[in-house]
């Protein structure tokens, strides 16, 4: 019997390791790999249906409404009914659109959302029909960068949808989405750097293993806060849903879409919601590992199929956080969105990365960094408090004209406003109102005025 056959029998008969590593992937049989792909696909579709139901019920309670309660028990089939309704609607394609790009844009938005979830670990190594395998689709040495790349590809679908629609509202929505991803994906990538420095790897499996003692949400709390803010910007949802902006852009980038094409944009949004929540769970909340009280009291909490339960609890906690924000916060202005990304999150992330790198280097050389961290924390608090005071004082300068008493400037803000013909609207009563004569009435009625 060959050594390969003996090794295969040892893998089947030997005990399953509790923590998978990067080297354990790529050895599963084809049917097991196909089963993982199918399970991930079904899980994402069911998560979308449940997210829609939970969102409508929670926001309904927040707004003193009932929410969906007709389709199925407690309205659980409302998402499925909406999907069937969208599939049966007429598929309308406007006459002047770029048909090839118009059709491919929803696909480019939905497919990367499915691919991103393939590197998310659901649990440790378990036995499936006698084969030891990790509860994860696959893993890569640069797995987290794959998620960033797929999120960038999803933005191409939104931008191309806005451009190919040949509509000014859709085009503005696509441009907003591209500017938003440039602003917030850079800050999101910078928030990952501190995690990579502590874990020593970009593999999601290795990052989860590195959080066996302490979660990175505690050790790297500033990175955790930056990621939570940027993932709201990446999801294109309230308070950062400016690419849609119903109040000013009708429907934004998907104004001209209907039927299944619109459903694919809808599907991509909720899958991105689950992917961003799962990535935050993996990078900052220990992944599938149980919280400290449970793992301390129960030794078997991080083995077998129980870690799937801890992962799902963390995942749905973040999804509920997204839903709560949508029902609580208003939409921000576009200039506020860009200012937060470029002037706050990026400089803060760069400074935090430099600090983490210095602390790691000093700690590796055996220096005591406790006093240094206290000094840095005090300085950071002083700088943040000073910035708030400066912004408050800047908004209340005495040299600024009072908006309530000063006459409005038509050219203020750079908007081309035509001059007003009636000067008395500006408070000047010395200028008489233009008199309406019989000849002027005739000119207006005949259209020659």
C-alpha positions as CSV (number, residue, x, y, z in Angstrom):
1,X,0.0,0.0,0.0
2,X,1.4,3.4,-1.0
3,X,2.3,6.1,1.4
4,X,-0.5,8.4,0.0
5,X,-3.1,5.8,0.7
6,X,-1.9,5.3,4.3
7,X,-1.9,9.1,4.8
8,X,-5.4,9.3,3.5
9,X,-6.6,6.6,5.9
10,X,-4.9,8.4,8.7
11,X,-6.7,11.6,7.9
12,X,-10.0,9.8,7.9
13,X,-9.4,7.8,11.0
14,X,-7.3,10.2,13.1
15,X,-8.7,12.8,15.5
16,X,-9.8,16.1,14.1
17,X,-7.7,19.1,15.1
18,X,-9.6,21.7,16.9
19,X,-8.2,24.7,15.1
20,X,-7.7,24.6,11.3
21,X,-4.7,26.2,9.7
22,X,-3.9,27.5,6.3
23,X,-2.3,24.3,5.3
24,X,-5.4,22.2,5.9
25,X,-7.3,23.6,2.9
26,X,-7.2,22.2,-0.6
27,X,-7.3,18.5,0.5
28,X,-11.1,17.9,0.5
29,X,-12.8,15.7,-2.1
30,X,-14.8,17.3,-4.9
31,X,-18.2,16.4,-3.5
32,X,-17.3,18.0,-0.1
33,X,-16.1,21.2,-1.9
34,X,-19.3,21.3,-3.9
35,X,-21.3,20.8,-0.8
36,X,-19.6,23.7,0.9
37,X,-20.4,25.9,-2.0
38,X,-24.0,24.9,-2.0
39,X,-24.3,25.4,1.7
40,X,-22.8,28.9,1.5
41,X,-25.2,29.8,-1.4
42,X,-28.3,28.6,0.5
43,X,-27.1,30.2,3.7
44,X,-26.8,33.6,2.0
45,X,-30.2,33.4,0.2
46,X,-31.9,32.4,3.5
47,X,-30.0,35.2,5.3
48,X,-31.3,37.7,2.8
49,X,-34.9,36.6,3.3
50,X,-34.5,36.6,7.1
51,X,-32.8,40.0,7.0
52,X,-35.6,41.5,5.1
53,X,-38.2,40.1,7.5
54,X,-36.2,41.2,10.6
55,X,-35.6,44.7,9.2
56,X,-39.3,45.3,8.5
57,X,-40.4,43.9,11.8
58,X,-37.8,45.8,13.9
59,X,-38.3,49.1,12.1
60,X,-42.1,48.6,12.3
61,X,-41.8,48.3,16.1
62,X,-39.6,51.3,16.2
63,X,-42.2,53.3,14.3
64,X,-45.1,51.9,16.2
65,X,-46.3,49.7,13.3
66,X,-47.0,46.0,13.0
67,X,-44.8,45.1,10.0
68,X,-45.3,42.1,7.7
69,X,-47.7,39.6,9.2
70,X,-49.7,38.2,6.2
71,X,-47.4,36.0,4.2
72,X,-46.8,32.8,6.2
73,X,-46.6,32.6,10.0
74,X,-45.6,36.0,11.5
75,X,-45.0,37.2,7.9
76,X,-41.9,35.0,7.5
77,X,-42.6,34.4,3.8
78,X,-42.8,38.1,3.0
79,X,-39.3,38.2,1.5
80,X,-40.0,35.1,-0.7
81,X,-43.3,36.7,-1.9
82,X,-41.4,39.9,-2.8
83,X,-38.9,37.8,-4.8
84,X,-41.6,36.0,-6.7
85,X,-43.3,39.4,-7.3
86,X,-40.1,40.9,-8.8
87,X,-39.5,37.8,-10.9
88,X,-43.0,38.0,-12.4
89,X,-42.9,41.8,-13.2
90,X,-42.3,43.0,-16.7
91,X,-38.6,43.5,-17.5
92,X,-38.4,47.0,-19.0
93,X,-35.3,48.1,-20.8
94,X,-35.3,51.8,-21.8
95,X,-34.7,52.5,-25.5
96,X,-31.5,54.5,-25.4
97,X,-29.5,52.5,-22.8
98,X,-26.4,50.6,-23.5
99,X,-28.1,47.2,-23.4
100,X,-25.0,45.0,-22.9
101,X,-23.7,47.0,-19.9
102,X,-27.2,47.6,-18.6
103,X,-27.8,43.8,-18.4
104,X,-24.3,42.9,-17.0
105,X,-24.3,45.6,-14.3
106,X,-26.6,43.8,-11.9
107,X,-24.6,40.6,-12.4
108,X,-21.3,42.4,-11.6
109,X,-22.9,43.7,-8.4
110,X,-24.3,40.4,-7.1
111,X,-21.6,37.8,-8.0
112,X,-18.7,39.4,-6.1
113,X,-21.0,39.5,-3.0
114,X,-21.3,35.7,-3.1
115,X,-17.6,35.2,-3.7
116,X,-16.6,37.3,-0.7
117,X,-18.3,34.9,1.7
118,X,-16.2,31.9,0.6
119,X,-13.3,32.8,2.9
120,X,-15.4,33.4,6.1
121,X,-14.8,30.7,8.7
122,X,-18.0,29.3,10.3
123,X,-16.3,27.0,12.8
124,X,-13.3,24.7,13.5
125,X,-12.5,21.3,11.9
126,X,-15.4,18.8,12.1
127,X,-16.2,15.4,10.7
128,X,-18.5,15.2,7.7
129,X,-19.3,11.7,6.6
130,X,-16.0,10.5,7.9
131,X,-13.9,13.3,6.4
132,X,-12.3,15.9,8.6
133,X,-12.8,19.4,7.1
134,X,-12.9,23.0,8.3
135,X,-16.2,24.8,8.3
136,X,-15.0,27.3,5.7
137,X,-15.2,27.4,1.9
138,X,-11.6,28.1,1.4
139,X,-8.7,30.2,2.7
140,X,-5.9,32.2,1.1
141,X,-2.7,33.8,2.4
142,X,-4.3,37.1,1.3
143,X,-8.0,36.2,2.1
144,X,-8.9,39.6,3.5
145,X,-7.6,41.4,0.4
146,X,-10.0,39.2,-1.6
147,X,-12.9,40.7,0.2
148,X,-11.6,44.2,-0.5
149,X,-11.2,43.3,-4.2
150,X,-14.7,41.9,-4.5
151,X,-16.2,44.9,-2.8
152,X,-14.4,47.1,-5.4
153,X,-15.7,44.9,-8.2
154,X,-19.3,45.3,-6.8
155,X,-18.9,49.1,-7.1
156,X,-18.2,48.7,-10.8
157,X,-21.7,47.2,-11.2
158,X,-23.2,50.2,-9.5
159,X,-21.2,52.7,-11.5
160,X,-21.9,50.9,-14.8
161,X,-25.6,50.7,-14.0
162,X,-25.7,54.5,-13.5
163,X,-23.7,55.2,-16.7
164,X,-25.5,52.7,-19.0
165,X,-29.0,53.9,-17.9
166,X,-28.6,57.3,-19.8
167,X,-30.4,59.0,-17.0
168,X,-29.0,62.0,-15.0
169,X,-30.3,60.6,-11.7
170,X,-28.8,57.2,-12.3
171,X,-25.5,58.8,-13.4
172,X,-25.3,60.9,-10.3
173,X,-26.0,57.9,-8.1
174,X,-23.2,55.9,-9.8
175,X,-20.7,58.8,-9.4
176,X,-21.7,59.1,-5.7
177,X,-21.0,55.4,-5.2
178,X,-17.6,55.6,-6.8
179,X,-16.6,58.7,-4.7
180,X,-18.0,56.9,-1.6
181,X,-16.0,53.7,-2.1
182,X,-12.8,55.7,-2.7
183,X,-13.3,57.6,0.5
184,X,-14.3,54.7,2.8
185,X,-12.5,51.7,1.3
186,X,-9.1,53.3,1.9
187,X,-10.0,53.9,5.6
188,X,-11.4,50.3,5.8
189,X,-8.1,48.9,4.4
190,X,-6.2,51.0,6.9
191,X,-8.2,49.6,9.8
192,X,-7.2,46.1,8.7
193,X,-3.4,46.9,8.9
194,X,-3.3,46.8,12.7
195,X,-5.0,43.4,12.7
196,X,-2.4,42.1,10.2
197,X,0.4,43.4,12.4
198,X,-1.0,41.6,15.5
199,X,-2.0,38.4,13.7
200,X,1.1,38.2,11.4
201,X,-1.1,37.0,8.6
202,X,-3.9,38.0,6.2
203,X,-5.5,34.6,6.3
204,X,-8.9,34.6,8.1
205,X,-8.1,31.3,9.7
206,X,-4.9,32.5,11.2
207,X,-6.6,35.7,12.4
208,X,-9.3,33.7,14.2
209,X,-6.6,31.5,15.8
210,X,-4.7,34.6,16.9
211,X,-7.7,35.7,18.9
212,X,-7.8,32.6,21.1
213,X,-7.0,34.7,24.2
214,X,-8.2,38.2,23.5
215,X,-10.4,39.6,20.8
216,X,-9.0,42.4,18.6
217,X,-12.1,44.5,19.3
218,X,-10.5,45.0,22.8
219,X,-6.8,45.2,21.8
220,X,-7.4,47.3,18.7
221,X,-10.6,49.2,19.7
222,X,-9.8,52.3,17.5
223,X,-9.5,50.0,14.4
224,X,-12.8,48.3,15.4
225,X,-14.5,51.7,15.5
226,X,-13.1,52.8,12.2
227,X,-14.2,49.6,10.5
228,X,-17.7,49.9,11.9
229,X,-18.1,53.4,10.5
230,X,-16.5,52.4,7.1
231,X,-18.7,49.3,6.7
232,X,-21.7,51.5,7.0
233,X,-20.3,53.6,4.2
234,X,-19.5,50.5,2.1
235,X,-23.1,49.1,2.5
236,X,-24.7,52.1,0.8
237,X,-27.4,52.1,3.5
238,X,-28.8,54.8,5.8
239,X,-27.2,57.0,7.0
240,X,-24.8,56.6,4.0
241,X,-27.3,55.7,1.2
242,X,-26.4,58.6,-1.0
243,X,-26.0,56.5,-4.2
244,X,-29.8,55.9,-4.0
245,X,-30.9,59.1,-2.3
246,X,-34.7,58.9,-2.9
247,X,-35.2,62.5,-1.8
248,X,-33.0,63.9,-4.6
249,X,-32.2,61.1,-7.1
250,X,-35.6,59.3,-7.3
251,X,-33.9,55.9,-6.9
252,X,-30.3,56.6,-7.7
253,X,-28.3,54.2,-9.8
254,X,-31.1,51.6,-10.2
255,X,-33.9,54.1,-11.2
256,X,-34.3,52.6,-14.6
257,X,-34.2,48.9,-13.4
258,X,-37.1,46.6,-12.9
259,X,-37.9,42.9,-12.5
260,X,-35.0,40.5,-11.8
261,X,-32.4,43.1,-12.5
262,X,-33.6,45.2,-9.7
263,X,-33.9,42.1,-7.5
264,X,-30.2,41.4,-8.1
265,X,-29.3,44.8,-6.8
266,X,-31.5,44.2,-3.8
267,X,-29.9,40.8,-3.3
268,X,-26.4,42.2,-3.5
269,X,-27.1,44.9,-0.9
270,X,-28.3,42.4,1.7
271,X,-25.5,39.9,1.0
272,X,-23.0,42.7,1.4
273,X,-24.7,43.4,4.7
274,X,-24.1,39.8,5.8
275,X,-20.5,39.8,4.4
276,X,-19.5,43.0,6.2
277,X,-21.0,41.7,9.4
278,X,-19.2,38.3,9.1
279,X,-15.9,40.0,8.2
280,X,-16.2,42.2,11.3
281,X,-16.9,39.1,13.4
282,X,-13.9,37.3,12.0
283,X,-11.4,40.1,12.3
284,X,-12.4,41.7,15.6
285,X,-14.8,39.5,17.6
286,X,-12.9,36.2,17.6
287,X,-14.7,34.6,14.7
288,X,-16.5,31.4,15.7
289,X,-14.9,31.4,19.2
290,X,-17.3,31.6,22.1
291,X,-17.2,34.7,24.4
292,X,-15.0,34.7,27.4
293,X,-17.5,33.6,30.1
294,X,-18.7,30.7,28.1
295,X,-15.3,29.5,26.9
296,X,-13.9,29.8,30.4
297,X,-16.6,27.8,32.1
298,X,-17.2,25.2,29.3
299,X,-14.1,23.6,27.8
300,X,-16.0,22.2,24.8
301,X,-17.5,25.5,23.7
302,X,-14.9,25.9,20.8
303,X,-15.1,22.4,19.4
304,X,-17.6,20.5,17.3
305,X,-20.6,22.2,15.8
306,X,-21.2,24.6,18.7
307,X,-18.9,27.4,17.3
308,X,-21.4,27.8,14.4
309,X,-23.9,29.0,17.0
310,X,-21.5,31.6,18.4
311,X,-20.7,32.8,14.9
312,X,-24.4,33.2,14.0
313,X,-25.1,35.1,17.2
314,X,-22.3,37.6,16.5
315,X,-23.4,37.9,12.8
316,X,-27.0,38.6,13.6
317,X,-26.0,41.1,16.3
318,X,-24.2,43.2,13.7
319,X,-27.1,42.8,11.2
320,X,-29.4,44.1,13.9
321,X,-27.0,47.0,14.5
322,X,-27.3,47.9,10.8
323,X,-31.1,47.7,11.0
324,X,-31.2,49.8,14.2
325,X,-29.1,52.5,12.5
326,X,-31.4,52.6,9.5
327,X,-34.4,53.2,11.8
328,X,-32.6,55.8,14.0
329,X,-30.4,58.0,11.9
330,X,-31.2,60.5,9.1
331,X,-29.3,60.6,5.8
332,X,-26.1,62.8,6.1
333,X,-25.2,65.5,3.6
334,X,-22.8,64.5,0.9
335,X,-20.1,67.0,2.0
336,X,-20.4,65.7,5.5
337,X,-19.9,62.2,4.2
338,X,-16.7,63.1,2.3
339,X,-15.3,65.2,5.1
340,X,-15.7,62.3,7.5
341,X,-13.9,59.9,5.2
342,X,-11.0,62.1,4.0
343,X,-10.4,64.5,6.9
344,X,-11.2,62.3,9.9
345,X,-11.0,58.6,9.3
346,X,-8.0,58.4,7.0
347,X,-5.6,60.7,9.1
348,X,-6.8,58.9,12.3
349,X,-6.1,55.5,10.8
350,X,-2.7,56.5,9.6
351,X,-1.7,57.8,13.0
352,X,-3.1,54.7,14.7
353,X,-1.1,52.4,12.4
354,X,2.1,54.2,13.2
355,X,1.4,54.0,16.9
356,X,0.6,50.2,16.7
357,X,3.8,49.6,14.7
358,X,5.9,51.5,17.2
359,X,4.3,49.6,20.2
360,X,4.8,46.2,18.5
361,X,8.5,47.0,17.7
362,X,9.2,48.1,21.3
363,X,7.4,45.2,22.7
364,X,9.3,42.7,20.6
365,X,12.6,44.3,21.9
366,X,11.4,43.7,25.5
367,X,10.5,47.3,26.4
368,X,7.7,48.2,28.8
369,X,5.0,49.9,26.7
370,X,2.4,50.4,29.4
371,X,3.4,54.0,30.3
372,X,3.8,54.9,26.6
373,X,0.2,53.7,25.9
374,X,-1.1,55.8,28.8
375,X,0.7,59.0,27.5
376,X,-0.5,58.4,24.0
377,X,-4.1,57.8,25.2
378,X,-4.0,61.1,27.1
379,X,-2.6,63.0,24.1
380,X,-5.2,61.5,21.8
381,X,-8.0,62.6,24.1
382,X,-6.6,66.1,24.2
383,X,-6.3,66.3,20.4
384,X,-9.8,64.9,19.9
385,X,-11.3,67.3,22.5
386,X,-9.4,70.2,21.0
387,X,-10.6,69.4,17.5
388,X,-14.2,69.5,18.7
389,X,-13.7,72.8,20.5
390,X,-12.1,74.3,17.4
391,X,-15.0,73.2,15.2
392,X,-17.5,74.6,17.7
393,X,-15.6,77.9,18.0
394,X,-15.3,78.1,14.2
395,X,-19.0,77.8,13.7
396,X,-19.7,80.6,16.2
397,X,-17.2,83.3,15.0
398,X,-18.4,86.8,15.5
399,X,-17.2,87.9,12.1
400,X,-19.6,85.5,10.3
401,X,-22.9,87.2,9.2
402,X,-26.0,86.1,10.9
403,X,-28.1,84.0,8.6
404,X,-31.3,85.3,10.2
405,X,-30.7,89.0,9.6
406,X,-28.3,89.2,6.7
407,X,-29.9,89.2,3.2
408,X,-29.3,86.0,1.2
409,X,-26.6,86.0,-1.4
410,X,-27.9,84.4,-4.6
411,X,-24.4,83.3,-5.6
412,X,-23.5,81.8,-2.2
413,X,-22.3,78.3,-2.3
414,X,-21.3,78.4,-6.0
415,X,-24.8,77.6,-7.3
416,X,-25.8,79.6,-10.4
417,X,-28.9,81.4,-9.2
418,X,-30.4,83.9,-11.6
419,X,-30.8,87.5,-10.2
420,X,-34.2,88.4,-8.9
421,X,-36.0,91.1,-10.8
422,X,-37.9,92.5,-7.9
423,X,-35.5,94.3,-5.5
424,X,-38.1,94.8,-2.8
425,X,-37.7,91.0,-2.0
426,X,-34.3,91.9,-0.4
427,X,-36.0,94.3,2.0
428,X,-35.5,97.5,-0.1
429,X,-38.8,99.4,0.1
430,X,-37.5,102.5,-1.7
431,X,-37.7,100.7,-5.0
432,X,-41.3,100.8,-6.3
433,X,-43.0,97.6,-7.5
434,X,-43.2,97.3,-11.3
435,X,-46.6,98.3,-12.5
436,X,-48.7,95.9,-14.6
437,X,-50.3,97.7,-17.5
438,X,-52.7,96.5,-20.1
439,X,-50.0,96.2,-22.8
440,X,-47.9,94.0,-20.6
441,X,-50.9,91.7,-20.0
442,X,-51.3,91.4,-23.8
443,X,-47.6,90.6,-24.2
444,X,-47.8,87.8,-21.6
445,X,-51.0,86.4,-23.0
446,X,-49.7,86.4,-26.6
447,X,-46.3,84.9,-25.6
448,X,-44.2,87.8,-26.9
449,X,-43.0,88.9,-23.5
